Amino acid sequence: MSKIEMYYATDPLCSFCWAFEPTLRKFRYQYASYISNDTTVMGGMIEKWEKFGGDSSNGIQSAADVAKHWREIGDFSRMVIDGRVWLDEPIDSSFPSSQAFQIVRRDYPEQAQAFLRKLRETVMVWNQDISKREVLAGILEEMGLNPEKVLNDADSFEGRSLLNSDLGLARALTATGFPTLVLVNEQNQGVKVVGAQPYEALESALKQILGVEELIQTPVPSLDLVMKTTPFLMNREIEVLYNLEESEVPGFVDMIVGKENVQKGEVLGQNYYRRLTV
């Protein structure tokens, strides 16, 4: 079977990336057998808020515009985004969280994706500023990692150097917006998918780069197993993973994971599920 390398250019503060999570997770599960190397690349969306200059394509000129934009994306995708953090005090930069990700990936590679996920949950759903050291320390401590060492290393020359390597790779991939997926085949040919595209667009890109008309899917793991690595899931994510209707998810979670093992809640009108025992 031919294999590809997949590069995912993203940023912890990318709202479209949060909306894209259900689709990307399912794609990774179903087509992992085709992917020889899956690399997450930090793109450095906001180095300093005061130098950001806005995003005219999305109508963003001020922090209040970001809050409105985030809430609209959350409402449309049903991947909840609170957004009020931008009204309280603009998030200064996505670089501290991106550099912390570099150190976690270096020292705890098996936990890097879980850390990125926690970053997104913390800022998107729970409205906390992930540019602040104390917020990052809380995430690392919750994950059982060493906050002081990770954050000291992230703030060092090496942390910035590792991030600069990612920024250089993002430029080489011509990833000017996020999310961007770049699929590269064994002949070093590539195809790029830009934005929070539907699942069919990812399948089409994979077929194109492999030069095949049909793909062999790997079944998505049981929800019980999925929630061992991603203990917090929005209703929408479970719908996408298992082709369920919105109303079918609560009963499905009870049946597969068990009522006693899951905390159910609601935020901004959307259900979420948190596994209590991993």
Salt bridges, closest charged atoms under 4 A:
GLU21 OE1 - ARG25 NH2 3.42
GLU21 OE1 - ARG117 NH1 2.74
GLU21 OE2 - ARG120 NE 3.07
ASP38 OD2 - ARG28 NE 2.84
GLU47 OE2 - ARG160 NH2 3.28
GLU72 OE2 - LYS68 NZ 2.60
ASP82 OD1 - ARG71 NH2 3.99
ASP82 OD1 - ARG84 NE 2.81
GLU89 OE1 - LYS132 NZ 3.74
ASP92 OD2 - LYS48 NZ 3.07
ASP107 OD1 - ARG106 NE 2.69
ASP107 OD2 - LYS149 NZ 3.47
GLU121 OE2 - ARG117 NE 2.82
GLU121 OE1 - LYS118 NZ 3.94
GLU142 OE2 - LYS118 NZ 2.85
ASP153 OD2 - ARG106 NH2 2.82
ASP153 OD2 - LYS149 NZ 2.90
ASP155 OD2 - ARG133 NH1 2.98
GLU158 OE2 - ARG106 NH1 3.16
ASP166 OD2 - ARG105 NH2 3.03
ASP224 OD1 - ARG275 NH1 2.47
GLU237 OE2 - ARG25 NH1 2.75
GLU237 OE2 - ARG117 NH1 2.66
GLU239 OE2 - ARG78 NH2 2.51
GLU239 OE1 - ARG236 NH1 3.24
GLU246 OE2 - ARG78 NH2 3.48
ASP254 OD1 - LYS264 NZ 2.65
